[in-house]
Amino acid sequence: MGSLNGAIAEAIRIWKSNFDKEFLGVEECPICYSINHTTNHSLPRLACKTCKHKFHSACLYKWFSTSHKSTCPLCQSPF
């Protein structure tokens, strides 16, 4: 039961961090819909030169490798 309580506490901590950052004007990653990446806790920093949306590097890597494209997931411009 202790690990379950720890997992719940960690989930609440991550949610609170996302919530606080949203009020500071940090936008969520359009791929995973989170501000803090779920595994490495990074912020979305890689911006598309065309539409200006920012993505987590890990999310973009997954997008590029699974879609077999090197375009923005939103506007489809070359990244």
mmCIF file of the N, C-alpha and C atoms, coordinates in Angstrom:
data_MODEL
# 
_entry.id   MODEL 
# 
loop_
_atom_site.group_PDB 
_atom_site.id 
_atom_site.type_symbol 
_atom_site.label_atom_id 
_atom_site.label_alt_id 
_atom_site.label_comp_id 
_atom_site.label_asym_id 
_atom_site.label_entity_id 
_atom_site.label_seq_id 
_atom_site.pdbx_PDB_ins_code 
_atom_site.Cartn_x 
_atom_site.Cartn_y 
_atom_site.Cartn_z 
_atom_site.occupancy 
_atom_site.B_iso_or_equiv 
_atom_site.pdbx_formal_charge 
_atom_site.auth_seq_id 
_atom_site.auth_comp_id 
_atom_site.auth_asym_id 
_atom_site.auth_atom_id 
_atom_site.pdbx_PDB_model_num 
ATOM 1   N N  . MET A 1 1  ? 0.828  -1.198 0.000   1.00 0.00 ? 1  MET A N  1 
ATOM 2   C CA . MET A 1 1  ? 0.000  0.000  0.000   1.00 0.00 ? 1  MET A CA 1 
ATOM 3   C C  . MET A 1 1  ? 0.867  1.254  0.000   1.00 0.00 ? 1  MET A C  1 
ATOM 4   N N  . GLY A 1 2  ? 2.081  1.178  0.547   1.00 0.00 ? 2  GLY A N  1 
ATOM 5   C CA . GLY A 1 2  ? 2.952  2.345  0.607   1.00 0.00 ? 2  GLY A CA 1 
ATOM 6   C C  . GLY A 1 2  ? 3.360  2.853  -0.758  1.00 0.00 ? 2  GLY A C  1 
ATOM 7   N N  . SER A 1 3  ? 3.623  1.934  -1.708  1.00 0.00 ? 3  SER A N  1 
ATOM 8   C CA . SER A 1 3  ? 4.030  2.376  -3.043  1.00 0.00 ? 3  SER A CA 1 
ATOM 9   C C  . SER A 1 3  ? 2.871  3.025  -3.782  1.00 0.00 ? 3  SER A C  1 
ATOM 10  N N  . LEU A 1 4  ? 1.654  2.581  -3.528  1.00 0.00 ? 4  LEU A N  1 
ATOM 11  C CA . LEU A 1 4  ? 0.485  3.192  -4.137  1.00 0.00 ? 4  LEU A CA 1 
ATOM 12  C C  . LEU A 1 4  ? 0.326  4.626  -3.646  1.00 0.00 ? 4  LEU A C  1 
ATOM 13  N N  . ASN A 1 5  ? 0.500  4.832  -2.341  1.00 0.00 ? 5  ASN A N  1 
ATOM 14  C CA . ASN A 1 5  ? 0.415  6.180  -1.785  1.00 0.00 ? 5  ASN A CA 1 
ATOM 15  C C  . ASN A 1 5  ? 1.509  7.067  -2.359  1.00 0.00 ? 5  ASN A C  1 
ATOM 16  N N  . GLY A 1 6  ? 2.697  6.514  -2.565  1.00 0.00 ? 6  GLY A N  1 
ATOM 17  C CA . GLY A 1 6  ? 3.795  7.272  -3.161  1.00 0.00 ? 6  GLY A CA 1 
ATOM 18  C C  . GLY A 1 6  ? 3.496  7.647  -4.597  1.00 0.00 ? 6  GLY A C  1 
ATOM 19  N N  . ALA A 1 7  ? 2.877  6.730  -5.355  1.00 0.00 ? 7  ALA A N  1 
ATOM 20  C CA . ALA A 1 7  ? 2.520  6.998  -6.748  1.00 0.00 ? 7  ALA A CA 1 
ATOM 21  C C  . ALA A 1 7  ? 1.449  8.083  -6.823  1.00 0.00 ? 7  ALA A C  1 
ATOM 22  N N  . ILE A 1 8  ? 0.490  8.028  -5.933  1.00 0.00 ? 8  ILE A N  1 
ATOM 23  C CA . ILE A 1 8  ? -0.564 9.043  -5.906  1.00 0.00 ? 8  ILE A CA 1 
ATOM 24  C C  . ILE A 1 8  ? 0.026  10.398 -5.532  1.00 0.00 ? 8  ILE A C  1 
ATOM 25  N N  . ALA A 1 9  ? 0.896  10.420 -4.554  1.00 0.00 ? 9  ALA A N  1 
ATOM 26  C CA . ALA A 1 9  ? 1.530  11.672 -4.138  1.00 0.00 ? 9  ALA A CA 1 
ATOM 27  C C  . ALA A 1 9  ? 2.358  12.258 -5.280  1.00 0.00 ? 9  ALA A C  1 
ATOM 28  N N  . GLU A 1 10 ? 3.091  11.414 -6.014  1.00 0.00 ? 10 GLU A N  1 
ATOM 29  C CA . GLU A 1 10 ? 3.890  11.879 -7.155  1.00 0.00 ? 10 GLU A CA 1 
ATOM 30  C C  . GLU A 1 10 ? 2.994  12.429 -8.263  1.00 0.00 ? 10 GLU A C  1 
ATOM 31  N N  . ALA A 1 11 ? 1.883  11.766 -8.535  1.00 0.00 ? 11 ALA A N  1 
ATOM 32  C CA . ALA A 1 11 ? 0.943  12.244 -9.558  1.00 0.00 ? 11 ALA A CA 1 
ATOM 33  C C  . ALA A 1 11 ? 0.369  13.601 -9.173  1.00 0.00 ? 11 ALA A C  1 
ATOM 34  N N  . ILE A 1 12 ? 0.045  13.775 -7.909  1.00 0.00 ? 12 ILE A N  1 
ATOM 35  C CA . ILE A 1 12 ? -0.479 15.067 -7.437  1.00 0.00 ? 12 ILE A CA 1 
ATOM 36  C C  . ILE A 1 12 ? 0.595  16.142 -7.528  1.00 0.00 ? 12 ILE A C  1 
ATOM 37  N N  . ARG A 1 13 ? 1.839  15.799 -7.207  1.00 0.00 ? 13 ARG A N  1 
ATOM 38  C CA . ARG A 1 13 ? 2.935  16.763 -7.294  1.00 0.00 ? 13 ARG A CA 1 
ATOM 39  C C  . ARG A 1 13 ? 3.142  17.216 -8.741  1.00 0.00 ? 13 ARG A C  1 
ATOM 40  N N  . ILE A 1 14 ? 3.116  16.281 -9.684  1.00 0.00 ? 14 ILE A N  1 
ATOM 41  C CA . ILE A 1 14 ? 3.284  16.628 -11.101 1.00 0.00 ? 14 ILE A CA 1 
ATOM 42  C C  . ILE A 1 14 ? 2.117  17.492 -11.580 1.00 0.00 ? 14 ILE A C  1 
ATOM 43  N N  . TRP A 1 15 ? 0.890  17.141 -11.199 1.00 0.00 ? 15 TRP A N  1 
ATOM 44  C CA . TRP A 1 15 ? -0.278 17.933 -11.576 1.00 0.00 ? 15 TRP A CA 1 
ATOM 45  C C  . TRP A 1 15 ? -0.156 19.360 -11.040 1.00 0.00 ? 15 TRP A C  1 
ATOM 46  N N  . LYS A 1 16 ? 0.255  19.496 -9.785  1.00 0.00 ? 16 LYS A N  1 
ATOM 47  C CA . LYS A 1 16 ? 0.403  20.826 -9.173  1.00 0.00 ? 16 LYS A CA 1 
ATOM 48  C C  . LYS A 1 16 ? 1.465  21.630 -9.896  1.00 0.00 ? 16 LYS A C  1 
ATOM 49  N N  . SER A 1 17 ? 2.570  21.010 -10.265 1.00 0.00 ? 17 SER A N  1 
ATOM 50  C CA . SER A 1 17 ? 3.633  21.699 -10.990 1.00 0.00 ? 17 SER A CA 1 
ATOM 51  C C  . SER A 1 17 ? 3.129  22.177 -12.348 1.00 0.00 ? 17 SER A C  1 
ATOM 52  N N  . ASN A 1 18 ? 2.395  21.326 -13.074 1.00 0.00 ? 18 ASN A N  1 
ATOM 53  C CA . ASN A 1 18 ? 1.810  21.723 -14.355 1.00 0.00 ? 18 ASN A CA 1 
ATOM 54  C C  . ASN A 1 18 ? 0.842  22.882 -14.181 1.00 0.00 ? 18 ASN A C  1 
ATOM 55  N N  . PHE A 1 19 ? 0.006  22.795 -13.165 1.00 0.00 ? 19 PHE A N  1 
ATOM 56  C CA . PHE A 1 19 ? -0.985 23.820 -12.868 1.00 0.00 ? 19 PHE A CA 1 
ATOM 57  C C  . PHE A 1 19 ? -0.307 25.165 -12.590 1.00 0.00 ? 19 PHE A C  1 
ATOM 58  N N  . ASP A 1 20 ? 0.735  25.158 -11.754 1.00 0.00 ? 20 ASP A N  1 
ATOM 59  C CA . ASP A 1 20 ? 1.452  26.393 -11.421 1.00 0.00 ? 20 ASP A CA 1 
ATOM 60  C C  . ASP A 1 20 ? 2.116  27.000 -12.649 1.00 0.00 ? 20 ASP A C  1 
ATOM 61  N N  . LYS A 1 21 ? 2.731  26.175 -13.479 1.00 0.00 ? 21 LYS A N  1 
ATOM 62  C CA . LYS A 1 21 ? 3.431  26.678 -14.667 1.00 0.00 ? 21 LYS A CA 1 
ATOM 63  C C  . LYS A 1 21 ? 2.465  27.236 -15.703 1.00 0.00 ? 21 LYS A C  1 
ATOM 64  N N  . GLU A 1 22 ? 1.259  26.667 -15.766 1.00 0.00 ? 22 GLU A N  1 
ATOM 65  C CA . GLU A 1 22 ? 0.266  27.179 -16.714 1.00 0.00 ? 22 GLU A CA 1 
ATOM 66  C C  . GLU A 1 22 ? -0.078 28.626 -16.380 1.00 0.00 ? 22 GLU A C  1 
ATOM 67  N N  . PHE A 1 23 ? -0.141 28.954 -15.099 1.00 0.00 ? 23 PHE A N  1 
ATOM 68  C CA . PHE A 1 23 ? -0.433 30.323 -14.695 1.00 0.00 ? 23 PHE A CA 1 
ATOM 69  C C  . PHE A 1 23 ? 0.740  31.264 -14.932 1.00 0.00 ? 23 PHE A C  1 
ATOM 70  N N  . LEU A 1 24 ? 1.932  30.712 -15.118 1.00 0.00 ? 24 LEU A N  1 
ATOM 71  C CA . LEU A 1 24 ? 3.098  31.533 -15.447 1.00 0.00 ? 24 LEU A CA 1 
ATOM 72  C C  . LEU A 1 24 ? 3.226  31.743 -16.949 1.00 0.00 ? 24 LEU A C  1 
ATOM 73  N N  . GLY A 1 25 ? 2.295  31.204 -17.724 1.00 0.00 ? 25 GLY A N  1 
ATOM 74  C CA . GLY A 1 25 ? 2.303  31.389 -19.164 1.00 0.00 ? 25 GLY A CA 1 
ATOM 75  C C  . GLY A 1 25 ? 3.010  30.311 -19.955 1.00 0.00 ? 25 GLY A C  1 
ATOM 76  N N  . VAL A 1 26 ? 3.430  29.227 -19.308 1.00 0.00 ? 26 VAL A N  1 
ATOM 77  C CA . VAL A 1 26 ? 4.061  28.118 -20.022 1.00 0.00 ? 26 VAL A CA 1 
ATOM 78  C C  . VAL A 1 26 ? 2.953  27.289 -20.650 1.00 0.00 ? 26 VAL A C  1 
ATOM 79  N N  . GLU A 1 27 ? 3.069  27.034 -21.961 1.00 0.00 ? 27 GLU A N  1 
ATOM 80  C CA . GLU A 1 27 ? 2.036  26.261 -22.654 1.00 0.00 ? 27 GLU A CA 1 
ATOM 81  C C  . GLU A 1 27 ? 2.387  24.781 -22.676 1.00 0.00 ? 27 GLU A C  1 
ATOM 82  N N  . GLU A 1 28 ? 1.362  23.958 -22.712 1.00 0.00 ? 28 GLU A N  1 
ATOM 83  C CA . GLU A 1 28 ? 1.563  22.513 -22.737 1.00 0.00 ? 28 GLU A CA 1 
ATOM 84  C C  . GLU A 1 28 ? 2.057  22.062 -24.109 1.00 0.00 ? 28 GLU A C  1 
ATOM 85  N N  . CYS A 1 29 ? 2.719  20.945 -24.116 1.00 0.00 ? 29 CYS A N  1 
ATOM 86  C CA . CYS A 1 29 ? 3.187  20.312 -25.354 1.00 0.00 ? 29 CYS A CA 1 
ATOM 87  C C  . CYS A 1 29 ? 1.962  19.815 -26.127 1.00 0.00 ? 29 CYS A C  1 
ATOM 88  N N  . PRO A 1 30 ? 1.811  20.199 -27.393 1.00 0.00 ? 30 PRO A N  1 
ATOM 89  C CA . PRO A 1 30 ? 0.646  19.749 -28.163 1.00 0.00 ? 30 PRO A CA 1 
ATOM 90  C C  . PRO A 1 30 ? 0.635  18.245 -28.454 1.00 0.00 ? 30 PRO A C  1 
ATOM 91  N N  . ILE A 1 31 ? 1.717  17.546 -28.198 1.00 0.00 ? 31 ILE A N  1 
ATOM 92  C CA . ILE A 1 31 ? 1.740  16.101 -28.438 1.00 0.00 ? 31 ILE A CA 1 
ATOM 93  C C  . ILE A 1 31 ? 1.225  15.344 -27.218 1.00 0.00 ? 31 ILE A C  1 
ATOM 94  N N  . CYS A 1 32 ? 1.768  15.642 -26.031 1.00 0.00 ? 32 CYS A N  1 
ATOM 95  C CA . CYS A 1 32 ? 1.387  14.881 -24.826 1.00 0.00 ? 32 CYS A CA 1 
ATOM 96  C C  . CYS A 1 32 ? 0.404  15.637 -23.928 1.00 0.00 ? 32 CYS A C  1 
ATOM 97  N N  . TYR A 1 33 ? 0.119  16.898 -24.261 1.00 0.00 ? 33 TYR A N  1 
ATOM 98  C CA . TYR A 1 33 ? -0.812 17.742 -23.502 1.00 0.00 ? 33 TYR A CA 1 
ATOM 99  C C  . TYR A 1 33 ? -0.388 17.980 -22.059 1.00 0.00 ? 33 TYR A C  1 
ATOM 100 N N  . SER A 1 34 ? 0.921  17.985 -21.825 1.00 0.00 ? 34 SER A N  1 
ATOM 101 C CA . SER A 1 34 ? 1.444  18.227 -20.486 1.00 0.00 ? 34 SER A CA 1 
ATOM 102 C C  . SER A 1 34 ? 2.503  19.315 -20.552 1.00 0.00 ? 34 SER A C  1 
ATOM 103 N N  . ILE A 1 35 ? 2.682  20.029 -19.477 1.00 0.00 ? 35 ILE A N  1 
ATOM 104 C CA . ILE A 1 35 ? 3.747  21.030 -19.410 1.00 0.00 ? 35 ILE A CA 1 
ATOM 105 C C  . ILE A 1 35 ? 5.043  20.344 -19.026 1.00 0.00 ? 35 ILE A C  1 
ATOM 106 N N  . ASN A 1 36 ? 5.034  19.612 -17.918 1.00 0.00 ? 36 ASN A N  1 
ATOM 107 C CA . ASN A 1 36 ? 6.209  18.832 -17.510 1.00 0.00 ? 36 ASN A CA 1 
ATOM 108 C C  . ASN A 1 36 ? 6.140  17.474 -18.182 1.00 0.00 ? 36 ASN A C  1 
ATOM 109 N N  . HIS A 1 37 ? 7.234  17.087 -18.844 1.00 0.00 ? 37 HIS A N  1 
ATOM 110 C CA . HIS A 1 37 ? 7.265  15.761 -19.466 1.00 0.00 ? 37 HIS A CA 1 
ATOM 111 C C  . HIS A 1 37 ? 7.139  14.713 -18.375 1.00 0.00 ? 37 HIS A C  1 
ATOM 112 N N  . THR A 1 38 ? 6.378  13.666 -18.631 1.00 0.00 ? 38 THR A N  1 
ATOM 113 C CA . THR A 1 38 ? 6.060  12.691 -17.579 1.00 0.00 ? 38 THR A CA 1 
ATOM 114 C C  . THR A 1 38 ? 7.256  11.893 -17.089 1.00 0.00 ? 38 THR A C  1 
ATOM 115 N N  . THR A 1 39 ? 8.299  11.700 -17.912 1.00 0.00 ? 39 THR A N  1 
ATOM 116 C CA . THR A 1 39 ? 9.437  10.915 -17.435 1.00 0.00 ? 39 THR A CA 1 
ATOM 117 C C  . THR A 1 39 ? 10.645 11.755 -17.072 1.00 0.00 ? 39 THR A C  1 
ATOM 118 N N  . ASN A 1 40 ? 10.969 12.772 -17.861 1.00 0.00 ? 40 ASN A N  1 
ATOM 119 C CA . ASN A 1 40 ? 12.182 13.541 -17.549 1.00 0.00 ? 40 ASN A CA 1 
ATOM 120 C C  . ASN A 1 40 ? 11.886 14.926 -16.962 1.00 0.00 ? 40 ASN A C  1 
ATOM 121 N N  . HIS A 1 41 ? 10.613 15.266 -16.812 1.00 0.00 ? 41 HIS A N  1 
ATOM 122 C CA . HIS A 1 41 ? 10.155 16.506 -16.168 1.00 0.00 ? 41 HIS A CA 1 
ATOM 123 C C  . HIS A 1 41 ? 10.647 17.777 -16.867 1.00 0.00 ? 41 HIS A C  1 
ATOM 124 N N  . SER A 1 42 ? 11.017 17.671 -18.155 1.00 0.00 ? 42 SER A N  1 
ATOM 125 C CA . SER A 1 42 ? 11.456 18.839 -18.912 1.00 0.00 ? 42 SER A CA 1 
ATOM 126 C C  . SER A 1 42 ? 10.250 19.665 -19.352 1.00 0.00 ? 42 SER A C  1 
ATOM 127 N N  . LEU A 1 43 ? 10.520 20.901 -19.751 1.00 0.00 ? 43 LEU A N  1 
ATOM 128 C CA . LEU A 1 43 ? 9.485  21.778 -20.290 1.00 0.00 ? 43 LEU A CA 1 
ATOM 129 C C  . LEU A 1 43 ? 9.533  21.716 -21.814 1.00 0.00 ? 43 LEU A C  1 
ATOM 130 N N  . PRO A 1 44 ? 8.412  22.032 -22.487 1.00 0.00 ? 44 PRO A N  1 
ATOM 131 C CA . PRO A 1 44 ? 8.438  22.100 -23.945 1.00 0.00 ? 44 PRO A CA 1 
ATOM 132 C C  . PRO A 1 44 ? 9.331  23.262 -24.387 1.00 0.00 ? 44 PRO A C  1 
ATOM 133 N N  . ARG A 1 45 ? 10.407 22.982 -25.111 1.00 0.00 ? 45 ARG A N  1 
ATOM 134 C CA . ARG A 1 45 ? 11.361 24.031 -25.488 1.00 0.00 ? 45 ARG A CA 1 
ATOM 135 C C  . ARG A 1 45 ? 11.638 24.108 -26.978 1.00 0.00 ? 45 ARG A C  1 
ATOM 136 N N  . LEU A 1 46 ? 11.401 23.028 -27.716 1.00 0.00 ? 46 LEU A N  1 
ATOM 137 C CA . LEU A 1 46 ? 11.708 23.032 -29.150 1.00 0.00 ? 46 LEU A CA 1 
ATOM 138 C C  . LEU A 1 46 ? 10.520 23.615 -29.915 1.00 0.00 ? 46 LEU A C  1 
ATOM 139 N N  . ALA A 1 47 ? 10.729 24.786 -30.526 1.00 0.00 ? 47 ALA A N  1 
ATOM 140 C CA . ALA A 1 47 ? 9.640  25.495 -31.196 1.00 0.00 ? 47 ALA A CA 1 
ATOM 141 C C  . ALA A 1 47 ? 9.691  25.307 -32.706 1.00 0.00 ? 47 ALA A C  1 
ATOM 142 N N  . CYS A 1 48 ? 8.527  25.167 -33.288 1.00 0.00 ? 48 CYS A N  1 
ATOM 143 C CA . CYS A 1 48 ? 8.390  25.138 -34.744 1.00 0.00 ? 48 CYS A CA 1 
ATOM 144 C C  . CYS A 1 48 ? 8.658  26.557 -35.246 1.00 0.00 ? 48 CYS A C  1 
ATOM 145 N N  . LYS A 1 49 ? 9.448  26.677 -36.293 1.00 0.00 ? 49 LYS A N  1 
ATOM 146 C CA . LYS A 1 49 ? 9.773  28.001 -36.838 1.00 0.00 ? 49 LYS A CA 1 
ATOM 147 C C  . LYS A 1 49 ? 8.576  28.645 -37.529 1.00 0.00 ? 49 LYS A C  1 
ATOM 148 N N  . THR A 1 50 ? 7.605  27.838 -37.911 1.00 0.00 ? 50 THR A N  1 
ATOM 149 C CA . THR A 1 50 ? 6.437  28.370 -38.623 1.00 0.00 ? 50 THR A CA 1 
ATOM 150 C C  . THR A 1 50 ? 5.297  28.728 -37.668 1.00 0.00 ? 50 THR A C  1 
ATOM 151 N N  . CYS A 1 51 ? 4.801  27.742 -36.913 1.00 0.00 ? 51 CYS A N  1 
ATOM 152 C CA . CYS A 1 51 ? 3.631  27.995 -36.057 1.00 0.00 ? 51 CYS A CA 1 
ATOM 153 C C  . CYS A 1 51 ? 3.997  28.414 -34.631 1.00 0.00 ? 51 CYS A C  1 
ATOM 154 N N  . LYS A 1 52 ? 5.277  28.280 -34.270 1.00 0.00 ? 52 LYS A N  1 
ATOM 155 C CA . LYS A 1 52 ? 5.807  28.702 -32.961 1.00 0.00 ? 52 LYS A CA 1 
ATOM 156 C C  . LYS A 1 52 ? 5.381  27.839 -31.775 1.00 0.00 ? 52 LYS A C  1 
ATOM 157 N N  . HIS A 1 53 ? 4.632  26.761 -31.983 1.00 0.00 ? 53 HIS A N  1 
ATOM 158 C CA . HIS A 1 53 ? 4.295  25.875 -30.872 1.00 0.00 ? 53 HIS A CA 1 
ATOM 159 C C  . HIS A 1 53 ? 5.556  25.195 -30.367 1.00 0.00 ? 53 HIS A C  1 
ATOM 160 N N  . LYS A 1 54 ? 5.615  24.971 -29.059 1.00 0.00 ? 54 LYS A N  1 
ATOM 161 C CA . LYS A 1 54 ? 6.779  24.338 -28.435 1.00 0.00 ? 54 LYS A CA 1 
ATOM 162 C C  . LYS A 1 54 ? 6.447  22.909 -28.020 1.00 0.00 ? 54 LYS A C  1 
ATOM 163 N N  . PHE A 1 55 ? 7.464  22.037 -28.165 1.00 0.00 ? 55 PHE A N  1 
ATOM 164 C CA . PHE A 1 55 ? 7.301  20.617 -27.897 1.00 0.00 ? 55 PHE A CA 1 
ATOM 165 C C  . PHE A 1 55 ? 8.421  20.127 -26.991 1.00 0.00 ? 55 PHE A C  1 
ATOM 166 N N  . HIS A 1 56 ? 8.151  19.037 -26.247 1.00 0.00 ? 56 HIS A N  1 
ATOM 167 C CA . HIS A 1 56 ? 9.223  18.342 -25.530 1.00 0.00 ? 56 HIS A CA 1 
ATOM 168 C C  . HIS A 1 56 ? 10.085 17.640 -26.572 1.00 0.00 ? 56 HIS A C  1 
ATOM 169 N N  . SER A 1 57 ? 11.387 17.591 -26.361 1.00 0.00 ? 57 SER A N  1 
ATOM 170 C CA . SER A 1 57 ? 12.263 16.906 -27.318 1.00 0.00 ? 57 SER A CA 1 
ATOM 171 C C  . SER A 1 57 ? 11.911 15.420 -27.418 1.00 0.00 ? 57 SER A C  1 
ATOM 172 N N  . ALA A 1 58 ? 11.581 14.790 -26.293 1.00 0.00 ? 58 ALA A N  1 
ATOM 173 C CA . ALA A 1 58 ? 11.227 13.366 -26.303 1.00 0.00 ? 58 ALA A CA 1 
ATOM 174 C C  . ALA A 1 58 ? 9.939  13.124 -27.098 1.00 0.00 ? 58 ALA A C  1 
ATOM 175 N N  . CYS A 1 59 ? 8.987  14.038 -27.002 1.00 0.00 ? 59 CYS A N  1 
ATOM 176 C CA . CYS A 1 59 ? 7.730  13.892 -27.750 1.00 0.00 ? 59 CYS A CA 1 
ATOM 177 C C  . CYS A 1 59 ? 7.980  14.045 -29.246 1.00 0.00 ? 59 CYS A C  1 
ATOM 178 N N  . LEU A 1 60 ? 8.812  15.026 -29.616 1.00 0.00 ? 60 LEU A N  1 
ATOM 179 C CA . LEU A 1 60 ? 9.142  15.202 -31.032 1.00 0.00 ? 60 LEU A CA 1 
ATOM 180 C C  . LEU A 1 60 ? 9.884  13.998 -31.579 1.00 0.00 ? 60 LEU A C  1 
ATOM 181 N N  . TYR A 1 61 ? 10.827 13.469 -30.810 1.00 0.00 ? 61 TYR A N  1 
ATOM 182 C CA . TYR A 1 61 ? 11.572 12.289 -31.249 1.00 0.00 ? 61 TYR A CA 1 
ATOM 183 C C  . TYR A 1 61 ? 10.607 11.138 -31.534 1.00 0.00 ? 61 TYR A C  1 
ATOM 184 N N  . LYS A 1 62 ? 9.659  10.932 -30.629 1.00 0.00 ? 62 LYS A N  1 
ATOM 185 C CA . LYS A 1 62 ? 8.679  9.861  -30.820 1.00 0.00 ? 62 LYS A CA 1 
ATOM 186 C C  . LYS A 1 62 ? 7.811  10.148 -32.045 1.00 0.00 ? 62 LYS A C  1 
ATOM 187 N N  . TRP A 1 63 ? 7.394  11.406 -32.219 1.00 0.00 ? 63 TRP A N  1 
ATOM 188 C CA . TRP A 1 63 ? 6.594  11.796 -33.382 1.00 0.00 ? 63 TRP A CA 1 
ATOM 189 C C  . TRP A 1 63 ? 7.358  11.508 -34.677 1.00 0.00 ? 63 TRP A C  1 
ATOM 190 N N  . PHE A 1 64 ? 8.617  11.958 -34.735 1.00 0.00 ? 64 PHE A N  1 
ATOM 191 C CA . PHE A 1 64 ? 9.420  11.754 -35.949 1.00 0.00 ? 64 PHE A CA 1 
ATOM 192 C C  . PHE A 1 64 ? 9.613  10.269 -36.242 1.00 0.00 ? 64 PHE A C  1 
ATOM 193 N N  . SER A 1 65 ? 9.884  9.473  -35.218 1.00 0.00 ? 65 SER A N  1 
ATOM 194 C CA . SER A 1 65 ? 10.174 8.058  -35.445 1.00 0.00 ? 65 SER A CA 1 
ATOM 195 C C  . SER A 1 65 ? 8.919  7.246  -35.765 1.00 0.00 ? 65 SER A C  1 
ATOM 196 N N  . THR A 1 66 ? 7.772  7.587  -35.204 1.00 0.00 ? 66 THR A N  1 
ATOM 197 C CA . THR A 1 66 ? 6.562  6.807  -35.473 1.00 0.00 ? 66 THR A CA 1 
ATOM 198 C C  . THR A 1 66 ? 5.825  7.270  -36.728 1.00 0.00 ? 66 THR A C  1 
ATOM 199 N N  . SER A 1 67 ? 5.920  8.559  -37.058 1.00 0.00 ? 67 SER A N  1 
ATOM 200 C CA . SER A 1 67 ? 5.222  9.066  -38.246 1.00 0.00 ? 67 SER A CA 1 
ATOM 201 C C  . SER A 1 67 ? 6.079  8.949  -39.502 1.00 0.00 ? 67 SER A C  1 
ATOM 202 N N  . HIS A 1 68 ? 7.389  8.735  -39.309 1.00 0.00 ? 68 HIS A N  1 
ATOM 203 C CA . HIS A 1 68 ? 8.356  8.697  -40.405 1.00 0.00 ? 68 HIS A CA 1 
ATOM 204 C C  . HIS A 1 68 ? 8.363  10.012 -41.184 1.00 0.00 ? 68 HIS A C  1 
ATOM 205 N N  . LYS A 1 69 ? 8.109  11.107 -40.466 1.00 0.00 ? 69 LYS A N  1 
ATOM 206 C CA . LYS A 1 69 ? 8.118  12.453 -41.038 1.00 0.00 ? 69 LYS A CA 1 
ATOM 207 C C  . LYS A 1 69 ? 9.071  13.318 -40.222 1.00 0.00 ? 69 LYS A C  1 
ATOM 208 N N  . SER A 1 70 ? 9.515  14.406 -40.811 1.00 0.00 ? 70 SER A N  1 
ATOM 209 C CA . SER A 1 70 ? 10.307 15.383 -40.061 1.00 0.00 ? 70 SER A CA 1 
ATOM 210 C C  . SER A 1 70 ? 9.614  16.739 -40.146 1.00 0.00 ? 70 SER A C  1 
ATOM 211 N N  . THR A 1 71 ? 8.300  16.685 -39.979 1.00 0.00 ? 71 THR A N  1 
ATOM 212 C CA . THR A 1 71 ? 7.487  17.898 -40.045 1.00 0.00 ? 71 THR A CA 1 
ATOM 213 C C  . THR A 1 71 ? 6.837  18.179 -38.695 1.00 0.00 ? 71 THR A C  1 
ATOM 214 N N  . CYS A 1 72 ? 6.401  19.418 -38.521 1.00 0.00 ? 72 CYS A N  1 
ATOM 215 C CA . CYS A 1 72 ? 5.690  19.809 -37.302 1.00 0.00 ? 72 CYS A CA 1 
ATOM 216 C C  . CYS A 1 72 ? 4.396  19.004 -37.208 1.00 0.00 ? 72 CYS A C  1 
ATOM 217 N N  . PRO A 1 73 ? 4.096  18.439 -36.051 1.00 0.00 ? 73 PRO A N  1 
ATOM 218 C CA . PRO A 1 73 ? 2.861  17.670 -35.885 1.00 0.00 ? 73 PRO A CA 1 
ATOM 219 C C  . PRO A 1 73 ? 1.598  18.509 -36.103 1.00 0.00 ? 73 PRO A C  1 
ATOM 220 N N  . LEU A 1 74 ? 1.712  19.837 -35.929 1.00 0.00 ? 74 LEU A N  1 
ATOM 221 C CA . LEU A 1 74 ? 0.523  20.681 -36.055 1.00 0.00 ? 74 LEU A CA 1 
ATOM 222 C C  . LEU A 1 74 ? 0.376  21.295 -37.442 1.00 0.00 ? 74 LEU A C  1 
ATOM 223 N N  . CYS A 1 75 ? 1.397  22.010 -37.909 1.00 0.00 ? 75 CYS A N  1 
ATOM 224 C CA . CYS A 1 75 ? 1.264  22.741 -39.176 1.00 0.00 ? 75 CYS A CA 1 
ATOM 225 C C  . CYS A 1 75 ? 1.876  22.006 -40.368 1.00 0.00 ? 75 CYS A C  1 
ATOM 226 N N  . GLN A 1 76 ? 2.589  20.910 -40.116 1.00 0.00 ? 76 GLN A N  1 
ATOM 227 C CA . GLN A 1 76 ? 3.190  20.068 -41.139 1.00 0.00 ? 76 GLN A CA 1 
ATOM 228 C C  . GLN A 1 76 ? 4.347  20.738 -41.895 1.00 0.00 ? 76 GLN A C  1 
ATOM 229 N N  . SER A 1 77 ? 4.843  21.864 -41.388 1.00 0.00 ? 77 SER A N  1 
ATOM 230 C CA . SER A 1 77 ? 6.024  22.509 -41.982 1.00 0.00 ? 77 SER A CA 1 
ATOM 231 C C  . SER A 1 77 ? 7.262  21.710 -41.625 1.00 0.00 ? 77 SER A C  1 
ATOM 232 N N  . PRO A 1 78 ? 8.283  21.728 -42.474 1.00 0.00 ? 78 PRO A N  1 
ATOM 233 C CA . PRO A 1 78 ? 9.535  21.031 -42.129 1.00 0.00 ? 78 PRO A CA 1 
ATOM 234 C C  . PRO A 1 78 ? 10.089 21.547 -40.807 1.00 0.00 ? 78 PRO A C  1 
ATOM 235 N N  . PHE A 1 79 ? 10.527 20.625 -39.957 1.00 0.00 ? 79 PHE A N  1 
ATOM 236 C CA . PHE A 1 79 ? 11.031 21.026 -38.638 1.00 0.00 ? 79 PHE A CA 1 
ATOM 237 C C  . PHE A 1 79 ? 12.517 21.232 -38.676 1.00 0.00 ? 79 PHE A C  1 
# 
